[in-house]
Amino acid sequence: MPMNVENTNGQEQKTTEIKYVLPPRIERKRPKKYCRFTKYGIKHVDHKDVEFLVRFLSPQGRILPRRITGNKKKWQRRVAAAIKRARILGLLPFVTSDISQYVNNK
């Protein structure tokens, strides 16, 4: 789309707008995220249930964010509080190289 721009000499000069071409969006087939608390009707997050809490931790022991877990805001806060309680009680580590060793394999 040509535009008129005034030159330093007072003359109008036609210029063209540069439009950048965006790369095509690649659609990835990811499973839809959902709040498992709402879906399964879970009413309470137990800080003593380490096997359940480990699902919300990264392999290094960090709490995963909502955008990864798919939890609603209310439940993500409760999960974070339960994980912090479990850490203080010594049920979960603050930092680790492999979180899988804290899950009882039955």
C-alpha positions in Angstrom: 0.0 0.0 0.0 1.7 3.2 -1.1 2.0 6.0 1.4 2.8 9.7 0.7 5.7 10.9 2.8 7.0 14.5 2.8 10.7 14.8 1.8 13.1 17.2 3.4 12.9 19.4 0.3 9.1 19.8 0.8 8.2 17.3 -2.0 6.0 14.4 -1.5 7.5 11.0 -2.2 5.7 7.7 -2.5 6.9 4.8 -0.4 5.7 1.3 0.1 4.9 -0.3 3.4 6.9 -3.4 4.2 4.7 -6.3 5.3 6.5 -9.1 7.0 5.4 -12.6 6.1 4.8 -14.7 9.2 5.7 -18.4 9.1 2.7 -20.8 8.8 1.3 -21.9 12.1 2.1 -25.6 12.8 -0.8 -27.1 14.7 0.3 -29.6 17.2 -2.0 -32.3 18.4 -1.7 -32.0 22.2 -4.2 -33.5 24.5 -6.5 -30.8 25.9 -5.6 -29.6 29.3 -8.2 -30.0 32.0 -8.4 -29.6 35.8 -8.3 -33.1 37.2 -9.8 -31.9 40.5 -13.0 -30.6 38.7 -13.2 -33.6 36.3 -12.8 -36.3 39.0 -14.6 -34.4 41.8 -11.7 -34.3 44.1 -12.6 -32.1 47.1 -9.4 -32.1 49.2 -5.7 -32.1 48.5 -3.9 -34.2 51.1 -0.3 -33.2 51.8 0.5 -36.7 53.0 -0.4 -38.3 49.6 3.1 -38.0 48.1 2.3 -40.2 45.0 -0.4 -37.7 44.0 1.7 -34.6 44.7 4.6 -35.9 42.7 2.5 -35.5 39.5 2.7 -31.7 40.0 6.5 -31.7 40.3 9.2 -31.5 37.7 12.0 -34.1 37.8 14.1 -31.6 39.7 11.4 -31.2 42.3 10.0 -27.8 41.2 6.3 -27.1 41.3 4.9 -27.2 37.7 2.9 -24.1 36.6 -0.8 -24.0 35.8 -0.2 -23.7 32.1 1.5 -27.1 32.2 -0.7 -29.0 34.7 -4.0 -27.5 33.5 -5.3 -26.9 37.0 -7.7 -24.1 37.8 -6.3 -21.2 39.9 -8.0 -22.3 43.1 -6.7 -25.9 42.9 -3.2 -24.9 41.8 -2.9 -22.7 45.0 -4.0 -25.7 47.1 -1.6 -28.1 45.4 1.3 -25.6 45.9 0.4 -25.3 49.6 0.2 -29.0 50.0 3.6 -29.5 48.3 5.1 -26.9 50.6 3.7 -28.6 53.7 5.0 -32.0 52.5 8.4 -30.5 52.0 8.5 -29.0 55.5 7.4 -32.4 57.0 10.2 -34.1 55.0 7.9 -36.2 52.8 9.1 -34.4 49.6 12.5 -32.9 48.9 13.1 -29.2 48.2 15.5 -30.0 45.4 16.5 -33.4 43.9 18.1 -34.8 40.7 15.3 -37.4 40.3 11.9 -37.1 41.9 10.9 -40.7 41.0 12.8 -42.2 44.0 10.2 -40.6 46.3 7.3 -42.5 44.8 6.5 -46.0 46.3 6.4 -48.4 43.4 3.9 -51.1 44.4 
